[in-house]
Amino acid sequence: MQADRSAFEDRCLEIKHNISNEKRKLKSSTQERKALIEQLKKPLPDDLKKQQLTEQIEEHSAQIGEHQTRIADLQAKLKHLEGEQTNQLWLAESLQNFDAIWQHMTAINRNRLIALLVKDVRLDERNDAITVTLAKLASNIP
């Protein structure tokens, strides 16, 4: 369980690092594009150049909008990840005292918990074997 917890924490740190790097790059690119737009807005020599510059400004503005949307998506992803990390830590701590919890559960609640955790049970009487398949309860960590 400790190894799973450590692997989960390592994956969370890796994802946070990747998100942080991408946000930094997007913010830098956004600032560069804003500066380019300001440069492009300076006095325009003639109508043809004005049209070209207007198109460039629109293109940079669209990219800035996309960057800002992606930054918001990354922030939401990071918030979700932090919530999942908190849930995982809470669950790990709760399971350390599971014996006491189990002793206080009613038979009905014990059956409900088992039904939630166990996806399938197969009995092979010829080979004297039982196969238990657990339900997938892992969080959606990419």
C-alpha positions as CSV (number, residue, x, y, z in Angstrom):
1,M,0.0,0.0,0.0
2,Q,2.9,2.3,0.8
3,A,4.4,1.7,-2.7
4,D,1.0,2.5,-4.3
5,R,0.8,5.6,-2.3
6,S,4.3,6.7,-3.2
7,A,3.7,5.9,-6.9
8,F,0.5,8.0,-6.7
9,E,2.3,10.9,-5.1
10,D,5.2,10.7,-7.6
11,R,2.7,10.8,-10.5
12,C,0.9,13.8,-8.9
13,L,4.2,15.6,-8.6
14,E,5.0,14.9,-12.2
15,I,1.7,16.1,-13.4
16,K,1.9,19.3,-11.3
17,H,5.4,19.9,-12.7
18,N,4.2,19.4,-16.3
19,I,1.2,21.7,-15.7
20,S,3.4,24.4,-14.2
21,N,5.8,24.3,-17.1
22,E,3.0,24.5,-19.7
23,K,1.3,27.4,-17.8
24,R,4.6,29.3,-17.7
25,K,5.2,28.8,-21.4
26,L,1.6,29.8,-22.2
27,K,1.9,33.0,-20.1
28,S,5.2,33.9,-21.7
29,S,3.8,33.4,-25.2
30,T,0.7,35.4,-24.3
31,Q,2.9,38.3,-23.1
32,E,5.0,38.1,-26.3
33,R,1.9,38.2,-28.4
34,K,0.5,41.1,-26.5
35,A,3.7,43.0,-27.1
36,L,3.6,42.1,-30.8
37,I,0.0,43.4,-31.0
38,E,1.1,46.7,-29.5
39,Q,4.0,47.0,-32.0
40,L,1.6,46.2,-34.9
41,K,-0.8,49.0,-33.7
42,K,1.8,51.7,-34.3
43,P,1.3,54.1,-37.3
44,L,0.3,52.2,-40.4
45,P,1.8,53.3,-43.7
46,D,-0.8,52.3,-46.3
47,D,-4.1,50.4,-46.7
48,L,-2.4,47.1,-47.9
49,K,-0.1,47.0,-44.9
50,K,-3.0,48.0,-42.7
51,Q,-5.0,44.9,-43.8
52,Q,-2.0,42.7,-43.3
53,L,-1.3,44.1,-39.9
54,T,-5.0,43.8,-38.9
55,E,-4.9,40.1,-39.9
56,Q,-1.8,39.6,-37.8
57,I,-3.3,41.4,-34.8
58,E,-6.4,39.2,-35.1
59,E,-4.3,36.0,-35.4
60,H,-2.3,37.0,-32.3
61,S,-5.4,37.9,-30.4
62,A,-7.0,34.5,-31.3
63,Q,-3.8,32.8,-30.0
64,I,-4.0,34.8,-26.8
65,G,-7.6,33.7,-26.3
66,E,-6.6,30.0,-26.9
67,H,-3.7,30.4,-24.4
68,Q,-6.0,31.9,-21.8
69,T,-8.5,29.1,-22.3
70,R,-5.7,26.5,-22.0
71,I,-4.4,28.1,-18.8
72,A,-7.9,28.0,-17.3
73,D,-8.1,24.3,-18.3
74,L,-4.7,23.6,-16.7
75,Q,-5.8,25.4,-13.5
76,A,-9.0,23.3,-13.3
77,K,-7.0,20.1,-13.9
78,L,-4.5,21.1,-11.2
79,K,-7.4,21.8,-8.8
80,H,-8.9,18.4,-9.6
81,L,-5.6,16.6,-9.1
82,E,-5.1,18.3,-5.7
83,G,-8.6,17.1,-4.7
84,E,-7.9,13.6,-5.8
85,Q,-4.6,13.7,-3.9
86,T,-6.4,14.8,-0.8
87,N,-9.0,12.1,-1.2
88,Q,-6.3,9.5,-1.7
89,L,-4.5,10.5,1.4
90,W,-7.7,10.6,3.4
91,L,-8.6,7.1,2.2
92,A,-5.1,5.8,3.0
93,E,-5.4,7.2,6.6
94,S,-8.9,5.8,7.0
95,L,-7.9,2.3,5.9
96,Q,-5.2,2.2,8.5
97,N,-8.0,2.0,11.1
98,F,-10.2,-0.3,9.0
99,D,-10.4,-3.1,11.6
100,A,-12.1,-0.8,14.0
101,I,-14.4,0.5,11.3
102,W,-15.3,-3.0,10.2
103,Q,-16.1,-4.1,13.8
104,H,-18.6,-1.2,14.1
105,M,-20.4,-1.8,10.8
106,T,-23.7,-3.6,10.6
107,A,-23.9,-6.8,8.5
108,I,-26.0,-4.9,5.9
109,N,-23.4,-2.2,5.6
110,R,-20.6,-4.8,5.4
111,N,-22.4,-6.5,2.5
112,R,-22.9,-3.1,0.8
113,L,-19.2,-2.4,1.1
114,I,-18.2,-5.8,-0.3
115,A,-20.7,-5.3,-3.2
116,L,-19.1,-2.0,-4.0
117,L,-15.6,-3.3,-3.9
118,V,-16.0,-6.7,-5.6
119,K,-16.9,-6.8,-9.3
120,D,-17.0,-10.6,-9.8
121,V,-16.4,-13.9,-7.9
122,R,-15.8,-17.1,-9.8
123,L,-15.7,-20.5,-8.2
124,D,-13.8,-23.4,-9.9
125,E,-14.7,-26.4,-7.9
126,R,-12.7,-28.8,-10.1
127,N,-9.5,-27.0,-9.4
128,D,-10.5,-25.9,-5.9
129,A,-9.9,-22.2,-6.7
130,I,-11.7,-18.9,-6.3
131,T,-11.1,-15.9,-8.4
132,V,-12.2,-12.5,-7.1
133,T,-12.2,-9.4,-9.4
134,L,-12.2,-6.1,-7.7
135,A,-14.1,-3.1,-9.0
136,K,-12.0,-0.3,-10.4
137,L,-12.2,2.6,-7.9
138,A,-9.1,4.5,-8.9
139,S,-9.4,8.2,-9.6
140,N,-9.0,9.6,-13.1
141,I,-5.4,10.6,-12.9
142,P,-3.9,10.9,-16.4
